[in-house]
Amino acid sequence: MTTTQQNFALCEQAQSFLSREEHRLLIDGQSVPAASGQTLTTVNPSTGEVLARLAAGDQSDVDRAVAAARRAFHGPWSTWTPYERQALLTRIAQVLDERFEELIQIEAMDMGAPISRLRNTKPALMKMVSFFASQATSISGETLMNGIPGNVTTMTLKAPVGVIGGIIPWNGPLNSQFWIIGAVLASGCTAVLKPSEEASLSVLRVAEILHEAGTPTGVVNVVTGLGKEAGHALAAHPDVDRIAFTGSTQTGRSIIQASTVNIKKLQLELGGKSADIVCSDADLDKAVPGAAMGVFANSGQICFAGTRVLVQRPIVDEFTERLLAFMDTLRVGQSLDAAATLGPVISQSQLDKVLSYIDVGRDEGAELLYGGGRLGGELENGYFVQPSVFGGVTNEMRIAREEIFGPVLSILPFDDVDEAVAIANDSDYGLGGAVWSQNLSTALRVVHGVHTGTMWVNCYGYIDPLVGFGGTKLSGYGSKGSSAHMDTYLYTKSVYMEL
């Protein structure tokens, strides 16, 4: 793996945005400081240098933002027709298309994803916004039969839930925020977004762009700050009707507890430890790079990463040999290195966590086959860890059971498909999983047998908003995408009319 940097100049808009002295909250269409006047810093994970200062919002700022969102919910926004909301989303899609390079440059600097990877996310973002634009005109109720004496007509209506609290993860905020924003604008709800303190900048910039595109003031508000302060205040706020959260299972538990204040609706996408099952008849030309990038994409910082790679015993040696050869093709570099395929992890604390798990794997008796250390040289000041592969892993080891959220792959051998399914299900998590087999019967046995929210066959990581995805067990509940997603931003109102 070479690490020569091939940086390019940021575009003028990204430079101008990043050079601001302070990035303020966006409340009721206005850029405002935190009520306390406090700020916090965000760091470029490629260099370890301070990138920006953010307003450190707290309870009082969340109160202001929620009040603005509530006013907007009952204001002129409530009179917008489905076609007007659809037209707004269409305008937003056009602006995102025009400003995409600016946005991914900000994202690359803020959370460390390679610019090459971020460019490849554009189709997914555009599909997502288009999906929600279509949903704006697809909301409908039913006219129902009833058993009531007399001339009574019964029907159901769908109405927007109200104020949505969106807590956005740091591992891909540019696209992640639109699972919330898209549904909010399609349904007629309003939102207060709380991005991660590790990566807030693309969320703030998108909020400005939304207003440029014609989103009414107060419909989308952004409060930056620490999770334990601003995030907790939003989750517990009595005037927030629904929380959409992506993050750790531990934080998800806290949000569930906070939601009891007013029995909020919840959508939780939490941790994962997905099993990627490679059968002996798999096409290894596809399975090896597919399984590898099912882990190493975004430097392993993906909730559904297939970090447990289960390989049928007759092909373990060949699979491992091919995998290690593939590892040599990966290029780790700074986020603006046009040739980099892997970037840093998000922070020093995340780097320390990943390295500690590598130590745990060694201590437990797993064999480190590749990587295992922090990268130095011109990358020494960033949070770079070598992509790492362990062999000889059993499902009882911590590296096979606990979410590492870094570029660490574990190879677990199995003898037959029933054993593979049992190993896959022997986990607290149930977010994703895959099977590689040229035998359709074998593949479907695995698909039906593994208890998880999403399964891929001879591929990994496809997500389409028309289909949706979600988790089970400690990986959370509620759908992202599909009509089920939109339903959670609406409630059903039963209507009885005596004529």
Phi, psi and omega in degrees: 000119175267159185228019181300130184277134176234064184288157174230165182288139174294149176293161186301319182294318179294318178300315181298317180295313184291337183276359179299143180296322178212139176262113189267172175290155174243106184230125179056038178079003182245143174274116187227150175286166172297146181303326180282345185079000183280153176229165172224164183252149172242147191244142172284112185292345177284335185236343185076006182268150176297129182260320185200162172251132182246145171297133182265086181290155178218201185306316183295325179288321175298320177302315180297317183292318180294320178298320178295318179296322179293318177299316180296324181298322181267356184271204182304332178305326182292345181263356180295136178280162176305323180291325178292320178292323177296318179297322177298313179297325177294319176296319179299319179300319179296317181292319177299320178299317181288327187255010189299318181298318176301314184294319182286334174293319175297315180298317180299316180293325189276319184240357167092359179292139178301141182300328179296320179292317182296323178300326181285353179271355183300313179303321180295319179296315182294322177296322182296313181295321178296321178300312182290330174299320178293326181290335181301327181256016181246006181281127183206156172254202182223150165262126192242148169289158178211168181249026183272133179297150177091192185261080183242126176258136180235144180205169172237148174239154173252129182231148180296141184296317182140232183270126181255131171262120182248116179254113195255136183283166182270352189272006177171055188295331182303309179279322186301323184297335184282345169298330179268308183301316182300314181291323178299310183289327179289325187270337186095008173284180171231169188215150163239118181260135174239099177285161176298143175296341178283335185203086184252346197291319181292331177292317177297317181293319178298320180300321176295319180295323178302319180289324175299327182278354176111010176292128182299150179299141178087347181287320176234119180239151181230126175240114175272161180149183181285148179299320183290346179250286182294318181296314179296320180298322179290316181297326184264359187293130184288347180253015172260129188268337184207144175241130170248121187227136169234125182169204186285156177296322179300313178293325177301321177299319180296322180292320176301315179297317181294330184292343182290347179305314178226024177054057180294150165288147183227144165231119187235117170252109191249208188289172179207158174213064193289145179262130178246107192262119181250109182277163186294340179263012181293151171280101186291339175298331177263321187291323183294303178294327179296314179291321180298310182283346169294344176253312193274346175304137182058030179056036178078004184266059177226132187298327182262019179307136182274067189285342173261102180263106181269121185239130180295137193306320182299339183245010183303314184295313181295316179301314182297317179299315180293321180297314181295326175293321178295325181302327181292345179272348181282139180242119178265131180197176179296158190296332179264010172283113186298339182264355183287139174255337176232140177249197178281170164278171196290330190203170176298319181294324178290322176300314180299321180296313181298314180296325179293324177291327175296320175297319179299316180301316177299314183297328181280353176103004175288154182261117177284113185263339184201142174074216175108000183222176175275140180278142181246216181063224182290352178257007190295335181271348177269181185257063186258128175238140178297136170300134192232146180231130174249137170249172179064032183269141171248158186286355177273345182288150180298325180292345176262351186245331186253144181286121181269323181059050178201177187280068181231119182249135178244130177262123179240119179283153173216161183264312181224171187297322179299321178293320180299317178297319179297317178296315180302319183281346179278069183205150175286345187255162177202066183256307181221180177172165181209163173220138177245112180200144176270002179257114184299321180298316178298314182301316182290328174301318180290315180304314181284336185272332184275130183270090183204161186285329182220137175232139175246144178241118180057032176193175178207133168091003177294133174226127178232129182297338176293331183263314180085169176203162180189184184235176175221174184054222183283004176273002172102194181204162184096146185262145165253123183088168182072171178297334178297326177297310181298324181301331182282350174262005181230158169233157183266129178247119178274137184234130176243125180234119177266120186259000000 
